[in-house]
Amino acid sequence: MKPEPRPPYKQSWFRTQGHLPDDPVLHRCLLTYASDFSFLGTSLNPHGVSFMNKKMQVASLDHSIWFHREFRMDEWLLYDKDSPSASGGRGFNRGNFFDRQGRLVASTTQEALIRQRG
């Protein structure tokens, strides 16, 4: 695991294994949980480090989500993430979830602590 500097963006596809009940609250809860996967690491990309590095201290400081329209977690969703700023020990991450038709179903933001241990 030797990460190299990369652009500050990532994309991931998500869906659950198997069919879920039609409860929209369940789908929102699962999307909220999934929205933290690989989010913080987006701001680490330009620095060529991983949160798995023992010399790094990383933590989510805050995380917000907005739901724009109904969706299903048992259907494919694209999570498009970028980090417009990562400096001074902080990383700012943004994300958008799109359904297979390209409709925006949810948006996310996160501020993260990203610094080397002293």
Summary of the structure (lengths in Angstrom):
residues: 118
radius of gyration: 15.2
end to end distance: 22.1
largest distance: 48.9
contacts: 337
relative contact order: 0.27
helix: 15%
strand: 44%
